[in-house]
């Protein structure tokens, strides 16, 4: 029980607190940095649970990829105007009630369910995973990469702006025809 | 670490996400908007 309490406290500090700051921070950029902290905390939890491969993938994919993409999305593609987004008290109350209700229902279901019948499986090592990906499931691995490539190409085609129409020679201003007295 | 504790942590995180989705809808819209 002590170990579980310690783990819960650790998870709260590493993941829960940054996650809460993500949804309460008024500045979008700060919220994204808190999200990076939360994802890093998740990676630490994975490492603590003897899943180093998952921890590495978590850091590479989420912290390195997704968070960087979000930062670019907010700071580069848009004129960064602070993007401060305040929240009203009613919305906060409504959100808190819904979140607590959801947590209560699911936590009660988890606590009442008998999980002792589930036997833990043997944890595969990183070497086992690599062998599976590049030997037994090589075809599925490559098909997945082709699918991702198709998604990237599709995103580029969809996001590309239409080429501007060829410029037509502008009609002369009436003022210019009259001798340009305005200048 | 038991599965139960991990499931409870995951549920707590999901609840925080629900709170964020309900209170920060305009921020989500801002992130998803093209301009």
Backbone of each chain as ProteinMPNN parsed JSONL, in Angstrom:
{"seq_chain_A": "XXXXXXXXXXXXXXXXXXXXXXXXXXXXXXXXXXXXXXXXXXXXXXXXXXXXXXXXXXXXXXXXXXXXXXXXXXXXXXXXXXXXXXXXXXXXXXXXXXXXXXXXXXXXXXXXXXXXXXXXXXXXXXXXXXXXXXXXXXXXXXXXXXXXXXXXXXXXXXXXXXXXXXXXXXXXXXXXXXXXXXX", "coords_chain_A": {"N_chain_A": [[0.844, -1.198, 0.0], [1.986, 1.184, 0.783], [3.86, 1.523, -1.231], [2.194, 1.88, -3.403], [0.92, 4.233, -2.685], [3.099, 5.951, -2.692], [3.785, 5.808, -5.378], [1.491, 6.913, -6.49], [1.64, 9.526, -5.51], [4.0, 10.37, -6.691], [3.273, 10.15, -9.389], [1.303, 12.051, -9.431], [2.739, 14.401, -8.957], [4.55, 14.405, -11.111], [3.078, 14.053, -13.47], [0.333, 14.685, -13.131], [0.174, 17.298, -12.007], [1.528, 19.041, -13.947], [-0.273, 18.459, -16.048], [-2.642, 19.523, -15.088], [-1.927, 22.187, -15.046], [-1.754, 22.605, -17.754], [-4.419, 22.756, -18.583], [-5.299, 24.929, -17.171], [-3.68, 27.103, -17.563], [-3.562, 30.392, -18.811], [-2.173, 31.25, -21.025], [-1.409, 30.176, -24.253], [1.073, 29.262, -25.215], [2.552, 28.783, -22.926], [0.944, 26.772, -21.89], [1.463, 24.749, -23.692], [4.13, 24.226, -23.122], [3.853, 23.263, -20.529], [2.474, 20.965, -21.19], [4.5, 19.567, -22.457], [6.082, 19.071, -20.226], [4.371, 17.38, -18.799], [4.223, 15.19, -20.532], [6.86, 14.386, -20.491], [7.041, 13.609, -17.835], [5.345, 11.406, -17.944], [6.944, 9.737, -19.462], [8.961, 9.272, -17.625], [7.542, 7.819, -15.734], [6.988, 5.524, -17.244], [9.593, 4.571, -17.513], [10.119, 3.999, -14.867], [8.423, 1.882, -14.529], [9.716, -0.212, -15.672], [9.808, -0.102, -18.514], [11.687, 0.725, -20.707], [11.922, 1.111, -23.479], [9.426, 2.053, -24.288], [9.455, 4.427, -22.861], [11.516, 5.807, -24.164], [10.436, 6.043, -26.752], [8.244, 7.565, -26.158], [9.416, 10.009, -25.407], [10.741, 10.678, -27.808], [8.67, 10.756, -29.741], [6.42, 12.208, -28.679], [7.336, 14.392, -26.965], [9.463, 15.293, -28.54], [8.341, 15.408, -31.128], [5.42, 15.954, -31.327], [4.991, 18.079, -29.494], [6.827, 19.989, -30.414], [5.73, 20.463, -32.932], [3.306, 21.618, -32.163], [4.187, 23.949, -30.908], [5.339, 25.249, -33.09], [3.0, 25.52, -34.554], [1.556, 27.378, -33.056], [3.285, 29.56, -32.646], [4.651, 30.205, -35.019], [3.138, 29.943, -37.425], [1.168, 31.724, -36.952], [0.525, 35.094, -36.198], [1.842, 35.859, -33.228], [-0.12, 36.728, -30.721], [-0.176, 36.621, -28.036], [-2.455, 35.214, -27.311], [-4.247, 34.967, -25.148], [-6.53, 33.294, -23.219], [-9.198, 33.56, -21.388], [-11.219, 32.084, -18.762], [-14.57, 31.666, -17.824], [-16.327, 31.707, -14.636], [-18.553, 30.06, -14.499], [-18.213, 28.228, -16.575], [-15.949, 27.0, -15.617], [-16.874, 25.777, -13.295], [-18.785, 24.053, -14.372], [-17.156, 22.39, -15.926], [-15.556, 21.265, -13.912], [-17.421, 19.826, -12.412], [-18.331, 17.951, -14.303], [-15.918, 16.604, -14.862], [-15.243, 15.564, -12.342], [-17.44, 13.928, -11.899], [-17.139, 12.073, -13.95], [-14.686, 10.939, -13.171], [-15.433, 9.857, -10.714], [-17.343, 7.867, -11.429], [-15.862, 6.129, -13.122], [-13.689, 5.471, -11.479], [-15.013, 4.163, -9.387], [-15.927, 1.945, -10.77], [-13.494, 0.763, -11.433], [-12.477, 0.172, -8.906], [-14.303, -1.652, -7.984], [-14.116, -3.781, -9.665], [-12.872, -7.052, -10.116], [-9.618, -7.57, -10.416], [-7.765, -9.458, -10.025], [-7.667, -11.804, -11.37], [-6.29, -11.43, -13.641], [-3.316, -12.293, -15.097], [0.035, -11.247, -14.917], [1.899, -10.569, -17.841], [4.931, -11.698, -19.415], [7.424, -9.274, -19.622], [8.485, -7.911, -22.652], [11.798, -7.381, -23.896], [13.703, -4.542, -25.191], [15.211, -5.519, -27.249], [13.764, -7.78, -28.027], [11.487, -6.528, -29.033], [12.563, -5.101, -31.189], [13.441, -7.197, -32.781], [11.002, -8.398, -33.409], [9.751, -6.338, -34.867], [11.432, -5.953, -37.081], [11.714, -8.406, -38.201], [9.733, -10.575, -37.834], [7.358, -9.114, -38.197], [7.853, -7.473, -40.38], [6.694, -6.779, -42.847], [4.2, -5.654, -42.155], [5.137, -3.493, -40.707], [6.429, -1.977, -42.698], [4.276, -1.438, -44.38], [2.799, 0.191, -42.71], [4.51, 2.387, -42.626], [4.368, 3.274, -45.27], [1.733, 4.029, -45.31], [1.817, 6.2, -43.529], [3.419, 7.902, -45.03], [1.731, 8.404, -47.195], [-0.22, 9.813, -45.837], [1.203, 12.113, -45.118], [1.812, 13.225, -47.652], [-0.793, 13.688, -48.553], [-1.617, 15.585, -46.675], [0.058, 17.713, -47.335], [-0.865, 18.294, -49.927], [-3.498, 19.018, -49.378], [-3.158, 21.22, -47.691], [-1.825, 23.047, -49.214], [-1.81, 26.248, -50.628], [-3.892, 27.717, -53.117], [-2.521, 28.572, -56.262], [-1.885, 31.995, -56.998], [-4.048, 33.897, -59.137], [-3.134, 34.764, -62.531], [-1.816, 38.029, -62.965], [-3.809, 40.682, -64.091], [-3.556, 43.4, -66.378], [-3.926, 46.517, -64.833], [-6.683, 48.749, -64.97], [-6.321, 52.12, -66.026], [-6.291, 54.769, -63.627], [-8.982, 57.045, -63.234], [-8.256, 59.603, -62.353], [-5.608, 59.795, -63.125], [-5.873, 59.879, -65.809], [-6.885, 62.378, -66.126], [-4.794, 64.067, -65.934], [-3.469, 64.008, -63.555], [-3.777, 65.826, -61.335], [-3.975, 65.559, -58.668], [-1.548, 64.885, -57.572]], "CA_chain_A": [[0.0, 0.0, 0.0], [2.883, 2.34, 0.832], [4.453, 1.694, -2.563], [1.17, 2.432, -4.29], [0.729, 5.645, -2.315], [4.269, 6.674, -3.191], [3.671, 5.911, -6.831], [0.424, 7.874, -6.793], [2.158, 10.881, -5.226], [4.99, 10.639, -7.726], [2.537, 10.366, -10.643], [0.599, 13.334, -9.297], [3.698, 15.494, -9.12], [5.231, 14.383, -12.41], [2.165, 14.083, -14.611], [-0.946, 15.329, -12.823], [0.309, 18.748, -11.803], [1.671, 19.703, -15.251], [-1.494, 18.297, -16.85], [-3.611, 20.508, -14.594], [-1.486, 23.512, -15.507], [-2.07, 22.711, -19.189], [-5.809, 23.162, -18.804], [-5.64, 26.154, -16.45], [-2.814, 28.22, -17.953], [-4.272, 31.236, -19.792], [-1.348, 31.491, -22.209], [-1.331, 28.93, -25.021], [2.448, 28.78, -25.345], [2.91, 28.185, -21.628], [0.205, 25.511, -21.775], [2.162, 23.73, -24.488], [5.33, 23.822, -22.38], [3.399, 22.393, -19.438], [2.163, 19.676, -21.804], [5.782, 18.879, -22.641], [6.47, 18.562, -18.908], [3.513, 16.253, -18.461], [4.614, 14.045, -21.36], [8.149, 13.915, -19.965], [6.721, 12.889, -16.607], [4.82, 10.103, -18.344], [8.088, 8.915, -19.863], [9.644, 8.849, -16.389], [6.727, 6.745, -15.146], [7.237, 4.321, -18.046], [10.913, 4.051, -17.164], [10.006, 3.409, -13.522], [7.678, 0.622, -14.636], [10.559, -1.129, -16.446], [9.504, -0.102, -19.949], [12.574, 1.78, -21.228], [11.656, 1.378, -24.903], [8.243, 2.924, -24.341], [9.871, 5.753, -22.378], [12.264, 6.457, -25.238], [9.511, 6.386, -27.84], [7.405, 8.667, -25.653], [10.185, 11.254, -25.5], [11.017, 11.004, -29.211], [7.466, 11.045, -30.526], [5.533, 13.233, -28.126], [8.062, 15.605, -26.569], [10.24, 15.779, -29.667], [7.564, 15.64, -32.342], [4.105, 16.585, -31.209], [5.087, 19.377, -28.809], [7.491, 20.91, -31.341], [4.741, 20.817, -33.954], [2.332, 22.544, -31.559], [4.851, 25.247, -30.708], [5.395, 25.86, -34.414], [1.634, 25.863, -34.946], [1.083, 28.574, -32.365], [4.195, 30.712, -32.681], [5.208, 30.526, -36.328], [2.15, 30.119, -38.482], [0.217, 32.748, -36.583], [1.127, 36.218, -35.503], [1.59, 35.514, -31.84], [-0.683, 37.88, -30.037], [-0.393, 36.27, -26.65], [-3.513, 34.212, -27.313], [-4.756, 34.759, -23.801], [-7.904, 32.831, -23.268], [-9.735, 33.477, -20.041], [-12.319, 31.144, -18.581], [-15.557, 32.149, -16.881], [-16.514, 30.868, -13.442], [-19.589, 29.056, -14.782], [-17.603, 27.173, -17.39], [-15.016, 26.267, -14.75], [-17.683, 24.919, -12.407], [-19.385, 22.991, -15.189], [-16.085, 21.452, -16.271], [-15.124, 20.53, -12.714], [-18.47, 18.857, -12.049], [-18.311, 16.863, -15.285], [-14.692, 15.814, -14.71], [-15.326, 14.8, -11.095], [-18.447, 12.875, -12.083], [-16.515, 11.021, -14.775], [-13.689, 10.246, -12.358], [-16.125, 9.061, -9.705], [-17.968, 6.683, -12.028], [-14.861, 5.175, -13.617], [-12.903, 4.978, -10.343], [-15.833, 3.176, -8.681], [-15.931, 0.722, -11.579], [-12.163, 0.139, -11.323], [-12.296, -0.366, -7.554], [-15.204, -2.785, -7.755], [-13.802, -4.898, -10.567], [-11.854, -7.973, -9.625], [-8.532, -7.616, -11.402], [-6.751, -10.417, -9.589], [-7.608, -12.943, -12.277], [-5.382, -11.115, -14.74], [-1.935, -12.653, -14.763], [0.975, -10.387, -15.635], [2.643, -11.241, -18.908], [6.373, -11.441, -19.362], [7.709, -8.026, -20.327], [9.507, -8.09, -23.688], [12.887, -6.394, -23.855], [13.816, -3.736, -26.407], [15.756, -6.402, -28.29], [12.649, -8.589, -28.531], [10.627, -5.665, -29.842], [13.259, -4.818, -32.443], [13.432, -8.417, -33.597], [9.645, -8.579, -33.926], [9.422, -5.317, -35.87], [12.248, -6.034, -38.298], [11.832, -9.778, -38.678], [8.449, -11.27, -37.969], [6.295, -8.226, -38.672], [8.495, -6.484, -41.238], [5.773, -6.31, -43.893], [3.233, -4.746, -41.525], [5.896, -2.288, -40.338], [6.643, -1.18, -43.91], [2.965, -0.96, -44.846], [2.452, 1.323, -41.848], [5.308, 3.556, -43.01], [3.802, 3.77, -46.528], [0.489, 4.718, -44.943], [2.188, 7.505, -42.978], [3.903, 8.735, -46.141], [0.543, 8.844, -47.928], [-0.881, 10.842, -45.022], [1.99, 13.355, -45.216], [1.606, 13.797, -48.988], [-2.163, 14.197, -48.6], [-1.685, 16.815, -45.876], [0.696, 18.782, -48.112], [-1.758, 18.656, -51.037], [-4.689, 19.702, -48.849], [-2.823, 22.487, -47.05], [-1.203, 23.971, -50.149], [-2.731, 27.276, -51.091], [-4.017, 27.774, -54.568], [-1.655, 29.568, -56.88], [-2.641, 33.206, -57.311], [-4.419, 34.041, -60.544], [-2.213, 35.671, -63.231], [-2.238, 39.429, -62.807], [-4.31, 41.356, -65.295], [-3.163, 44.818, -66.353], [-4.971, 47.313, -64.191], [-7.219, 49.864, -65.754], [-5.784, 53.39, -65.513], [-7.176, 55.513, -62.732], [-9.572, 58.218, -63.88], [-7.52, 60.814, -61.979], [-4.388, 59.844, -63.91], [-6.242, 60.295, -67.167], [-7.188, 63.813, -66.181], [-3.575, 64.87, -65.834], [-2.823, 63.794, -62.259], [-3.714, 67.062, -60.572], [-3.955, 65.253, -57.236], [-0.191, 64.719, -57.09]], "C_chain_A": [[0.878, 1.247, 0.0], [3.497, 2.611, -0.532], [3.445, 2.322, -3.515], [0.917, 3.904, -3.988], [1.883, 6.494, -2.832], [4.201, 6.868, -4.689], [2.611, 6.942, -7.222], [0.887, 9.308, -6.587], [3.143, 11.314, -6.305], [4.293, 10.964, -9.049], [1.823, 11.711, -10.608], [1.554, 14.497, -9.546], [4.256, 15.569, -10.538], [4.276, 14.601, -13.577], [0.912, 14.906, -14.314], [-0.851, 16.841, -12.705], [0.56, 19.494, -13.121], [0.413, 19.596, -16.11], [-2.549, 19.309, -16.402], [-3.225, 21.915, -15.035], [-1.77, 23.7, -16.997], [-3.476, 23.266, -19.375], [-6.176, 24.43, -18.044], [-4.789, 27.349, -16.873], [-3.503, 29.075, -19.018], [-3.479, 31.449, -21.073], [-1.135, 30.175, -22.949], [0.085, 28.371, -25.08], [2.903, 28.134, -24.033], [2.205, 26.847, -21.45], [0.909, 24.405, -22.543], [3.429, 23.277, -23.765], [4.97, 22.955, -21.17], [3.058, 21.005, -19.975], [3.437, 18.876, -22.035], [6.256, 18.293, -21.313], [5.666, 17.339, -18.511], [3.909, 15.004, -19.246], [5.963, 13.487, -20.915], [7.937, 13.123, -18.676], [6.17, 11.509, -16.903], [5.964, 9.173, -18.751], [8.846, 8.413, -18.632], [8.866, 7.707, -15.721], [6.931, 5.44, -15.911], [8.58, 3.703, -17.676], [10.882, 3.392, -15.784], [9.312, 2.054, -13.561], [8.405, -0.388, -15.522], [10.116, -1.248, -17.903], [10.373, 0.967, -20.615], [12.316, 2.109, -22.694], [10.482, 2.34, -25.054], [8.596, 4.343, -23.883], [10.619, 6.503, -23.468], [11.363, 6.907, -26.373], [8.627, 7.562, -27.428], [8.144, 9.998, -25.79], [10.377, 11.653, -26.962], [9.764, 11.484, -29.922], [6.701, 12.233, -29.97], [6.29, 14.514, -27.778], [8.806, 16.177, -27.77], [9.405, 16.146, -30.868], [6.318, 16.465, -32.141], [4.205, 17.975, -30.574], [5.767, 20.407, -29.7], [6.512, 21.381, -32.411], [3.735, 21.825, -33.41], [2.943, 23.924, -31.358], [4.969, 25.983, -32.04], [4.003, 26.343, -34.815], [1.167, 27.15, -34.309], [1.974, 29.772, -32.648], [4.629, 31.119, -34.078], [4.124, 30.798, -37.362], [1.135, 31.2, -38.15], [0.988, 33.901, -35.955], [0.795, 36.064, -34.028], [1.138, 36.741, -31.064], [-0.919, 37.587, -28.562], [-1.435, 35.184, -26.485], [-4.016, 33.913, -25.901], [-6.225, 34.379, -23.859], [-8.4, 32.646, -21.833], [-10.922, 32.535, -19.975], [-13.269, 31.713, -17.542], [-15.755, 31.175, -15.733], [-17.531, 29.765, -13.699], [-18.999, 27.892, -15.567], [-16.669, 26.325, -16.535], [-15.778, 25.284, -13.849], [-18.262, 23.745, -13.181], [-18.336, 21.937, -15.533], [-15.662, 20.615, -15.081], [-16.146, 19.474, -12.328], [-18.443, 17.666, -12.997], [-17.093, 15.975, -15.097], [-14.749, 14.97, -13.441], [-16.334, 13.662, -11.215], [-17.861, 11.728, -12.889], [-15.526, 10.222, -13.942], [-14.363, 9.348, -11.327], [-16.689, 7.765, -10.274], [-16.911, 5.656, -12.422], [-14.028, 4.614, -12.464], [-13.693, 3.94, -9.554], [-15.843, 1.852, -9.442], [-14.594, -0.011, -11.447], [-12.008, -0.526, -9.955], [-13.174, -1.588, -7.313], [-14.858, -4.0, -8.612], [-12.702, -5.763, -9.975], [-10.776, -8.129, -10.691], [-7.508, -8.697, -11.077], [-6.628, -11.59, -10.547], [-6.651, -12.699, -13.441], [-3.957, -11.455, -14.333], [-0.982, -11.768, -15.557], [1.748, -11.177, -16.683], [4.129, -10.903, -18.773], [6.702, -10.209, -20.207], [8.772, -8.251, -21.398], [10.571, -7.008, -23.572], [12.898, -5.596, -25.161], [14.326, -4.581, -27.565], [14.647, -7.274, -28.887], [11.757, -7.773, -29.451], [11.258, -5.383, -31.203], [13.232, -6.027, -33.353], [12.04, -8.642, -34.197], [9.361, -7.616, -35.069], [10.166, -5.554, -37.173], [12.408, -7.459, -38.806], [10.442, -10.37, -38.929], [7.372, -10.389, -38.594], [6.843, -7.137, -39.595], [7.521, -5.907, -42.262], [4.765, -5.318, -43.312], [3.895, -3.421, -41.158], [6.073, -1.384, -41.563], [5.332, -0.637, -44.462], [2.532, 0.241, -44.01], [3.236, 2.57, -42.247], [4.814, 4.136, -44.335], [2.51, 4.54, -46.243], [0.784, 6.116, -44.384], [2.674, 8.448, -44.067], [2.72, 9.271, -46.942], [-0.175, 9.944, -47.168], [-0.139, 12.169, -45.123], [1.761, 14.028, -46.564], [0.2, 14.389, -49.096], [-2.282, 15.507, -47.836], [-1.063, 17.977, -46.635], [-0.227, 19.247, -49.227], [-2.95, 19.45, -50.514], [-4.336, 21.094, -48.327], [-2.243, 23.497, -48.021], [-2.222, 24.987, -50.63], [-2.78, 27.26, -52.611], [-3.079, 28.853, -55.108], [-2.467, 30.804, -57.214], [-2.91, 33.304, -58.813], [-3.439, 34.987, -61.23], [-2.741, 37.093, -63.228], [-2.687, 40.015, -64.137], [-3.876, 42.817, -65.235], [-4.299, 45.678, -65.833], [-5.414, 48.454, -65.09], [-6.674, 51.172, -65.184], [-6.808, 54.13, -64.68], [-7.761, 56.714, -63.469], [-8.799, 59.495, -63.568], [-6.254, 60.96, -62.823], [-4.69, 60.299, -65.338], [-6.458, 61.802, -67.264], [-5.948, 64.682, -65.981], [-2.917, 64.799, -64.486], [-2.701, 65.06, -61.439], [-3.611, 66.804, -59.08], [-2.53, 65.157, -56.716], [0.419, 66.09, -56.819]], "O_chain_A": [[0.581, 2.233, -0.674], [3.641, 3.761, -0.946], [3.788, 3.181, -4.327], [0.726, 4.716, -4.893], [1.686, 7.598, -3.34], [4.513, 7.939, -5.21], [2.798, 7.732, -8.147], [0.573, 10.195, -7.382], [3.128, 12.455, -6.768], [4.659, 11.914, -9.742], [1.747, 12.418, -11.613], [1.223, 15.451, -10.25], [4.415, 16.654, -11.097], [4.626, 15.257, -14.558], [0.482, 15.719, -15.132], [-1.688, 17.573, -13.234], [-0.121, 20.482, -13.396], [0.069, 20.538, -16.824], [-3.261, 19.881, -17.227], [-4.086, 22.733, -15.357], [-2.0, 24.821, -17.451], [-3.703, 24.136, -20.216], [-7.266, 24.964, -18.249], [-5.139, 28.49, -16.573], [-3.977, 28.543, -20.021], [-4.056, 31.795, -22.105], [-0.729, 29.178, -22.35], [0.284, 27.158, -25.004], [3.547, 27.085, -24.03], [2.788, 25.898, -20.925], [0.947, 23.258, -22.098], [3.771, 22.095, -23.786], [5.699, 22.024, -20.829], [3.311, 19.996, -19.317], [3.462, 17.662, -21.837], [6.765, 17.173, -21.264], [6.204, 16.381, -17.956], [3.929, 13.9, -18.703], [6.189, 12.277, -20.953], [8.577, 12.095, -18.457], [6.485, 10.547, -16.203], [5.959, 7.984, -18.431], [9.313, 7.274, -18.6], [9.457, 6.756, -15.21], [7.035, 4.373, -15.306], [8.704, 2.486, -17.54], [11.528, 2.369, -15.556], [9.579, 1.185, -12.731], [7.787, -1.308, -16.059], [10.055, -2.345, -18.457], [9.86, 2.001, -21.041], [12.473, 3.258, -23.109], [10.529, 3.297, -25.827], [8.107, 5.327, -24.436], [10.389, 7.694, -23.678], [11.507, 8.013, -26.894], [8.305, 8.432, -28.237], [7.57, 10.992, -26.235], [10.201, 12.817, -27.32], [9.788, 12.496, -30.623], [6.369, 13.162, -30.707], [5.93, 15.596, -28.242], [8.791, 17.386, -28.0], [9.726, 17.106, -31.568], [6.174, 17.545, -32.713], [3.587, 18.928, -31.048], [5.347, 21.563, -29.747], [6.476, 22.563, -32.751], [3.355, 22.77, -34.101], [2.297, 24.942, -31.606], [4.732, 27.189, -32.114], [3.849, 27.441, -35.35], [0.459, 27.935, -34.939], [1.479, 30.878, -32.866], [4.949, 32.287, -34.297], [4.195, 31.786, -38.093], [0.318, 31.555, -39.0], [1.985, 33.692, -35.264], [-0.366, 36.128, -33.624], [1.915, 37.657, -30.793], [-1.753, 38.222, -27.918], [-1.309, 34.326, -25.611], [-4.185, 32.755, -25.517], [-7.042, 35.065, -24.472], [-8.045, 31.676, -21.163], [-11.55, 32.226, -20.988], [-12.833, 32.189, -16.494], [-15.41, 29.997, -15.822], [-17.391, 28.658, -13.179], [-19.251, 26.726, -15.263], [-16.596, 25.106, -16.691], [-15.38, 24.133, -13.671], [-18.239, 22.603, -12.722], [-18.597, 20.738, -15.44], [-15.434, 19.412, -15.206], [-15.784, 18.356, -11.96], [-18.52, 16.516, -12.565], [-17.195, 14.749, -15.16], [-14.355, 13.803, -13.448], [-16.111, 12.567, -10.698], [-18.059, 10.559, -12.56], [-15.513, 8.992, -13.987], [-13.927, 8.222, -11.092], [-16.535, 6.698, -9.681], [-17.032, 4.472, -12.108], [-13.694, 3.429, -12.459], [-13.127, 2.947, -9.097], [-15.775, 0.778, -8.845], [-14.553, -1.238, -11.359], [-11.483, -1.634, -9.848], [-12.82, -2.462, -6.522], [-15.27, -5.119, -8.305], [-11.73, -5.262, -9.409], [-11.0, -8.744, -11.733], [-6.501, -8.835, -11.772], [-5.617, -12.293, -10.549], [-6.251, -13.632, -14.137], [-3.456, -10.951, -13.328], [-1.183, -11.566, -16.755], [2.188, -12.301, -16.441], [4.51, -9.945, -18.101], [6.302, -10.119, -21.368], [9.859, -8.736, -21.084], [10.285, -5.87, -23.2], [12.193, -5.932, -26.113], [13.927, -4.388, -28.714], [14.597, -7.482, -30.099], [11.323, -8.246, -30.501], [10.586, -5.419, -32.233], [13.025, -5.899, -34.56], [11.918, -9.031, -35.358], [8.811, -8.0, -36.101], [9.601, -5.38, -38.253], [13.163, -7.695, -39.749], [10.042, -10.625, -40.065], [6.576, -10.848, -39.413], [6.351, -6.008, -39.588], [7.518, -4.703, -42.518], [4.506, -4.269, -43.903], [3.286, -2.359, -41.283], [5.89, -0.17, -41.473], [5.279, 0.49, -44.955], [1.964, 1.197, -44.538], [2.703, 3.679, -42.213], [4.833, 5.353, -44.517], [2.237, 5.569, -46.861], [0.101, 7.085, -44.713], [2.383, 9.643, -44.039], [2.699, 10.441, -47.323], [-0.681, 10.893, -47.766], [-0.762, 13.227, -45.204], [1.543, 15.238, -46.633], [0.02, 15.466, -49.664], [-2.96, 16.432, -48.283], [-1.578, 19.094, -46.597], [-0.366, 20.449, -49.459], [-3.365, 20.434, -51.127], [-5.109, 22.037, -48.493], [-2.17, 24.684, -47.702], [-3.347, 24.641, -50.993], [-1.837, 26.847, -53.285], [-2.879, 29.897, -54.488], [-3.608, 30.695, -57.662], [-2.113, 32.858, -59.638], [-2.951, 35.922, -60.595], [-3.925, 37.342, -63.452], [-2.027, 39.859, -65.164], [-3.833, 43.407, -64.155], [-5.44, 45.603, -66.289], [-4.635, 49.03, -65.849], [-6.577, 51.311, -63.965], [-8.005, 54.127, -64.968], [-7.059, 57.336, -64.266], [-8.695, 60.377, -64.42], [-5.861, 62.067, -63.193], [-3.899, 60.991, -65.979], [-6.251, 62.418, -68.309], [-6.057, 65.904, -65.871], [-1.901, 65.459, -64.266], [-1.631, 65.345, -60.9], [-3.221, 67.683, -58.31], [-2.314, 65.332, -55.517], [1.573, 66.18, -56.4]]}, "seq_chain_B": "XXXXXXXXXXXXXXXXXXXXXXXXXXXXXXXXXXX", "coords_chain_B": {"N_chain_B": [[3.875, -2.524, -9.048], [0.408, -2.138, -9.003], [-2.165, -2.966, -11.362], [-4.502, -1.698, -10.848], [-3.857, 0.738, -9.561], [-2.54, 2.05, -11.627], [-4.573, 2.274, -13.499], [-6.25, 4.003, -12.149], [-4.677, 6.318, -12.049], [-4.562, 6.866, -14.79], [-7.257, 7.376, -15.255], [-7.615, 9.669, -13.737], [-6.026, 11.463, -15.164], [-7.415, 11.5, -17.568], [-9.766, 12.666, -16.702], [-8.862, 15.229, -16.086], [-8.321, 16.036, -18.655], [-10.922, 16.087, -19.713], [-11.982, 18.173, -18.209], [-10.403, 20.248, -19.198], [-11.182, 20.257, -21.865], [-13.832, 21.038, -21.666], [-13.682, 23.556, -20.49], [-11.932, 25.055, -21.993], [-12.723, 25.455, -24.633], [-12.584, 27.405, -26.577], [-9.869, 27.781, -26.821], [-9.075, 25.373, -27.913], [-10.408, 25.575, -30.33], [-8.999, 27.7, -31.359], [-6.492, 26.587, -31.722], [-7.077, 24.736, -33.661], [-7.909, 26.218, -35.756], [-7.41, 27.655, -39.03], [-6.337, 30.109, -39.433]], "CA_chain_B": [[2.747, -1.585, -9.096], [-0.761, -2.878, -9.451], [-2.91, -2.446, -12.502], [-5.556, -0.81, -10.336], [-3.3, 2.082, -9.33], [-2.26, 2.67, -12.924], [-5.858, 2.644, -14.113], [-6.757, 5.195, -11.446], [-3.889, 7.465, -12.531], [-5.006, 7.164, -16.156], [-8.592, 7.987, -15.171], [-7.453, 11.045, -13.25], [-5.526, 12.272, -16.283], [-8.518, 11.656, -18.534], [-10.695, 13.643, -16.127], [-8.263, 16.558, -16.292], [-8.54, 16.333, -20.064], [-12.336, 16.459, -19.893], [-12.119, 19.527, -17.645], [-9.801, 21.185, -20.15], [-11.993, 20.323, -23.09], [-15.078, 21.765, -21.401], [-13.458, 24.955, -20.107], [-11.037, 25.762, -22.925], [-13.145, 25.122, -25.991], [-12.129, 28.428, -27.516], [-8.446, 27.564, -27.086], [-9.013, 24.258, -28.849], [-10.807, 26.114, -31.642], [-7.901, 28.561, -31.832], [-5.418, 25.717, -32.204], [-7.494, 24.002, -34.857], [-8.265, 27.134, -36.837], [-6.347, 27.756, -40.024], [-5.741, 31.453, -39.447]], "C_chain_B": [[1.528, -2.292, -9.669], [-1.435, -2.163, -10.614], [-3.955, -1.437, -12.042], [-5.05, 0.623, -10.148], [-3.037, 2.798, -10.651], [-3.542, 3.107, -13.614], [-6.436, 3.895, -13.461], [-5.995, 6.444, -11.883], [-4.346, 7.869, -13.928], [-6.377, 7.832, -16.149], [-8.504, 9.435, -14.705], [-6.96, 11.953, -14.373], [-6.617, 12.517, -17.307], [-9.525, 12.683, -18.021], [-10.17, 15.058, -16.29], [-8.458, 16.982, -17.741], [-9.968, 16.761, -20.345], [-12.575, 17.873, -19.369], [-11.569, 20.558, -18.628], [-10.634, 21.352, -21.395], [-13.247, 21.158, -22.859], [-14.836, 23.235, -21.09], [-12.655, 25.731, -21.134], [-11.418, 25.481, -24.363], [-12.64, 26.135, -27.0], [-10.642, 28.281, -27.816], [-8.262, 26.413, -28.07], [-9.375, 24.744, -30.254], [-9.693, 26.974, -32.242], [-6.766, 27.703, -32.403], [-5.789, 25.037, -33.514], [-7.79, 24.918, -36.023], [-7.088, 27.304, -37.79], [-5.715, 29.125, -40.059], [-5.294, 31.861, -38.06]], "O_chain_B": [[1.614, -2.963, -10.698], [-1.298, -0.956, -10.814], [-4.256, -0.464, -12.734], [-5.717, 1.587, -10.522], [-3.279, 3.998, -10.779], [-3.598, 4.169, -14.233], [-7.033, 4.738, -14.129], [-6.591, 7.505, -12.067], [-4.5, 9.054, -14.223], [-6.635, 8.742, -16.937], [-9.214, 10.309, -15.202], [-7.428, 13.083, -14.513], [-6.73, 13.615, -17.853], [-10.071, 13.47, -18.794], [-10.928, 15.979, -16.594], [-8.728, 18.15, -18.022], [-10.204, 17.685, -21.123], [-13.274, 18.67, -19.995], [-12.18, 21.601, -18.862], [-10.774, 22.457, -21.92], [-13.677, 21.898, -23.743], [-15.683, 24.077, -21.388], [-12.698, 26.961, -21.139], [-10.552, 25.291, -25.217], [-12.307, 25.786, -28.133], [-10.19, 28.608, -28.914], [-7.403, 26.467, -28.95], [-8.732, 24.373, -31.236], [-9.471, 26.98, -33.453], [-6.162, 28.042, -33.421], [-4.935, 24.792, -34.367], [-7.911, 24.459, -37.159], [-5.93, 27.124, -37.413], [-4.653, 29.294, -40.658], [-4.77, 32.959, -37.878]]}, "name": "protein", "num_of_chains": 2, "seq": "XXXXXXXXXXXXXXXXXXXXXXXXXXXXXXXXXXXXXXXXXXXXXXXXXXXXXXXXXXXXXXXXXXXXXXXXXXXXXXXXXXXXXXXXXXXXXXXXXXXXXXXXXXXXXXXXXXXXXXXXXXXXXXXXXXXXXXXXXXXXXXXXXXXXXXXXXXXXXXXXXXXXXXXXXXXXXXXXXXXXXXXXXXXXXXXXXXXXXXXXXXXXXXXXXXXXXXXXXX"}
